[in-house]
Amino acid sequence: MLLHRLFGRSRPMRHFALLDAQGCCRALRQVQDHPSQPGWVEVSEPNASWLGAPLPAGVRVMPVVSHTRAARPLAA
């Protein structure tokens, strides 16, 4: 286990912002997995100046949607 931790590839840290009902940033977090509580959105980078304000345009990371082969529509 120790060797795996030393030489294995770890997942990169991701940045998240907690948004309230009005869309203002209430907290920032850096973790490997998406937080399980509602209201967290992934952002490209954290910035403490966002606290108490709406997120600037373009900082949200859009999730990648992947479809299984069975779910893809067939060509006519």
C-alpha positions, 0 to 999 in steps of 0.5 A, spaced: 500 500 500 505 504 501 508 503 494 502 504 491 501 511 495 508 513 493 508 511 486 501 511 484 498 516 480 493 520 484 487 524 481 488 531 481 485 536 485 479 539 483 476 546 485 469 547 487 464 553 489 458 553 494 453 557 491 447 560 495 439 561 492 441 567 489 447 565 486 453 568 490 459 564 492 459 562 500 465 557 500 470 554 496 473 547 496 479 543 493 478 536 493 479 530 488 471 528 488 465 532 487 462 534 494 456 530 496 452 536 498 447 540 494 450 547 491 457 545 489 459 547 482 466 546 479 470 552 477 476 552 473 480 556 479 479 558 486 479 566 488 477 568 495 474 575 492 468 571 489 466 570 496 459 573 497 459 575 490 456 572 484 461 567 480 464 571 474 462 569 467 466 563 464 469 560 471 464 554 471 467 547 469 462 544 464 461 536 466 463 532 460 457 527 458 458 521 456 453 516 453 454 508 452 454 505 446 447 502 447 444 509 449 446 512 442 441 513 437 441 509 430 442 512 424 437 512 419 
